[in-house]
Amino acid sequence: MTRGVCPFYEPGLEEALGREMAAGRLSFTAEASEALRDADVVFICVGTPARANGEANLVAMESSAREIARHAPDGVVVVEKSTVPAGTAERVGNTLARERNGFRFDVASNPEFLREGTALQDALQPDRIVIGVESERARDVLRRLYQALTDQGYRLIETDIATAELAKHASNAFLAMKISFANALARICERAGADVTSVAEVMGTDPRIDRAFLNAGLGYGGYCFPKDLTALGRMAARLGYEFTLLKEIERLNDEAIDAAAAKVEDALWNLEDKRVAILGLAFKPGTDDVRFSPALALAQRLLTAGARVVGFDPQASANAKQDLPELEVASDPYEAATGAHCLVLATEWEEFRHLDLAALKQVMAYPVIVDGRNAFDPAEVAAAGFAYYPTGRPPVLQDRSTVVLPDLDEALLAGPDGPR
Ligand SMILES: NC(=O)c1ccc[n+]([C@@H]2O[C@H](COP(=O)([O-])OP(=O)(O)OC[C@H]3O[C@@H](n4cnc5c(N)ncnc54)[C@H](O)[C@@H]3O)[C@@H](O)[C@H]2O)c1
């Protein structure tokens, strides 16, 4: 980072780093004392991963608080940026006070709502800025800090600290619920012959529902949704409330992977020695992040069942290979598809919508596509001669004679005495 090199892929970020560093507005150091020495405000942005029991692991929050107590000047405002359970600010405050006698500080919460892949835009044009503040100093400092945005009309919401902390967990859990709702609908649509995409369109016309996050598919992944959901559930339980809905959201998310794996199996019969190409390995388009990626969960499932799995991702192939060494990675979608008995679209990068379907079909062993994100146009895929298994929409099963058993139907039709 000190050289302005971004260690992960995020559109526009490296250019922005270079610009701000050259202008002298941004610098990096690995020395806490150097970063904290003259600070008016400190943002704690450390990871808050899940412990084995699902609870948020806040060890890094605590050690950050200790560093701050050691090096920051009196009067500093300490801001939680990381996503944390309600009550964490109080713990941070206690640590700051314990670690340094007479330390004068204020604690505030300012949860982050950016999305990986559009992080810069989300940060600079936020839907809302939430600040949890309980002192005049913290309120004043954070208002001034965000003034450039609020002057442009961006909305700043002030709450107490626990509310701000909880609002972030609640937002992520609600979004995860929408995705899982769409996936449960997909299961019903598949049985009823309905189209989940159209159902979502109809639902989305109601402004109380909104169309966003109602896409059926392989489910959610990434660093935030899975851990925030379990952390919220554990926090609720600690407070004496069993938020059982959260468990169901998680179960439906796992079921989405099962459903996709079942489609591959249905299309290919036995998976042993079959080659499956997976397009898209990142947990969503626009990032190289593979943490809790549904694509990798599916790849793992297929590998365990005995398939050979070859993946391709425009940005995340190297990270995927590191996480799942048994996965082979290809350098483009056509190489991944070569010799494949089935192609699974697992992450809907825009470029996958424009693949040359005829060229794909030519290199594949069987013309079978399982669309885990409903990214392809069913009519186009059907016209190209593929058997097509979308998610929550009617499959396109080509005449069996063109899919798996090229000669069998004709032979049967012909019978022992020739064509009838
Ligand atoms: N990734 C997102 O899209 C996103 C969005 C909103 C909120 N958040 C929240 O922001 C937090 C960070 O998420 P992330 O995706 O950037 O995680 P990350 O694991 O990619 O980054 C965390 C950073 O914290 C550093 N760190 C860990 N322990 C430290 C310590 N004791 N002192 C100093 N630095 C330390 C790590 O080196 C790493 O650079 C999490 O609480 C997450 O829930 C993330």
The ligand as an SDF file (V2000), in Angstrom:
LIG
                    3D

 44 48  0  0  0  0  0  0  0  0999 V2000
  -15.7740   -6.0120    2.5360 N   0  0  0  0  0  0  0  0  0  0  0  0
  -16.8740   -5.2930    2.4930 C   0  0  0  0  0  0  0  0  0  0  0  0
  -17.5130   -5.1440    1.4580 O   0  0  0  0  0  0  0  0  0  0  0  0
  -17.3900   -4.6210    3.7330 C   0  0  0  0  0  0  0  0  0  0  0  0
  -18.4970   -3.7600    3.6230 C   0  0  0  0  0  0  0  0  0  0  0  0
  -18.9810   -3.1620    4.7720 C   0  0  0  0  0  0  0  0  0  0  0  0
  -18.3970   -3.4400    5.9930 C   0  0  0  0  0  0  0  0  0  0  0  0
  -17.3470   -4.2890    6.0600 N   0  0  0  0  0  0  0  0  0  0  0  0
  -16.7720   -4.5680    7.3740 C   0  0  0  0  0  0  0  0  0  0  0  0
  -15.4970   -3.9770    7.4320 O   0  0  0  0  0  0  0  0  0  0  0  0
  -14.6240   -4.7970    8.2210 C   0  0  0  0  0  0  0  0  0  0  0  0
  -13.4060   -5.1630    7.4060 C   0  0  0  0  0  0  0  0  0  0  0  0
  -13.8200   -5.9140    6.2670 O   0  0  0  0  0  0  0  0  0  0  0  0
  -12.8040   -6.2590    5.0930 P   0  0  0  0  0  0  0  0  0  0  0  0
  -13.5590   -6.9570    4.0380 O   0  0  0  0  0  0  0  0  0  0  0  0
  -12.0220   -5.0340    4.7300 O   0  0  0  0  0  0  0  0  0  0  0  0
  -11.8640   -7.2940    5.8580 O   0  0  0  0  0  0  0  0  0  0  0  0
  -10.3840   -7.7310    5.5050 P   0  0  0  0  0  0  0  0  0  0  0  0
  -10.1350   -8.9530    6.3000 O   0  0  0  0  0  0  0  0  0  0  0  0
  -10.2110   -7.7600    4.0240 O   0  0  0  0  0  0  0  0  0  0  0  0
   -9.4950   -6.5290    6.0320 O   0  0  0  0  0  0  0  0  0  0  0  0
   -9.2910   -6.3050    7.3940 C   0  0  0  0  0  0  0  0  0  0  0  0
   -7.9510   -5.5760    7.5720 C   0  0  0  0  0  0  0  0  0  0  0  0
   -7.7340   -5.4150    8.9410 O   0  0  0  0  0  0  0  0  0  0  0  0
   -6.3690   -5.6310    9.2160 C   0  0  0  0  0  0  0  0  0  0  0  0
   -6.2140   -5.9960   10.6360 N   0  0  0  0  0  0  0  0  0  0  0  0
   -6.6010   -7.1370   11.2420 C   0  0  0  0  0  0  0  0  0  0  0  0
   -6.3130   -7.1050   12.5440 N   0  0  0  0  0  0  0  0  0  0  0  0
   -5.7210   -5.9040   12.7830 C   0  0  0  0  0  0  0  0  0  0  0  0
   -5.2170   -5.2690   13.9390 C   0  0  0  0  0  0  0  0  0  0  0  0
   -5.2660   -5.8650   15.1250 N   0  0  0  0  0  0  0  0  0  0  0  0
   -4.7020   -4.0360   13.8020 N   0  0  0  0  0  0  0  0  0  0  0  0
   -4.6800   -3.4260   12.6070 C   0  0  0  0  0  0  0  0  0  0  0  0
   -5.1450   -3.9770   11.4750 N   0  0  0  0  0  0  0  0  0  0  0  0
   -5.6550   -5.1970   11.5690 C   0  0  0  0  0  0  0  0  0  0  0  0
   -5.9910   -6.7550    8.2930 C   0  0  0  0  0  0  0  0  0  0  0  0
   -4.6110   -6.7900    8.0770 O   0  0  0  0  0  0  0  0  0  0  0  0
   -6.7660   -6.3460    7.0320 C   0  0  0  0  0  0  0  0  0  0  0  0
   -5.9950   -5.4800    6.2290 O   0  0  0  0  0  0  0  0  0  0  0  0
  -15.4530   -5.9950    8.6680 C   0  0  0  0  0  0  0  0  0  0  0  0
  -15.9990   -5.7470    9.9240 O   0  0  0  0  0  0  0  0  0  0  0  0
  -16.5580   -6.0360    7.6310 C   0  0  0  0  0  0  0  0  0  0  0  0
  -17.7120   -6.6570    8.1170 O   0  0  0  0  0  0  0  0  0  0  0  0
  -16.8220   -4.8670    4.9630 C   0  0  0  0  0  0  0  0  0  0  0  0
  1  2  1  0
  2  3  2  0
  2  4  1  0
  4  5  1  0
  4 44  2  0
  5  6  2  0
  6  7  1  0
  7  8  2  0
  8  9  1  0
  8 44  1  0
  9 10  1  0
  9 42  1  0
 10 11  1  0
 11 12  1  0
 11 40  1  0
 12 13  1  0
 13 14  1  0
 14 15  2  0
 14 16  1  0
 14 17  1  0
 17 18  1  0
 18 19  2  0
 18 20  1  0
 18 21  1  0
 21 22  1  0
 22 23  1  0
 23 24  1  0
 23 38  1  0
 24 25  1  0
 25 26  1  0
 25 36  1  0
 26 27  1  0
 26 35  1  0
 27 28  2  0
 28 29  1  0
 29 30  1  0
 29 35  2  0
 30 31  1  0
 30 32  2  0
 32 33  1  0
 33 34  2  0
 34 35  1  0
 36 37  1  0
 36 38  1  0
 38 39  1  0
 40 41  1  0
 40 42  1  0
 42 43  1  0
M  CHG  2   8   1  16  -1
M  END
$$$$
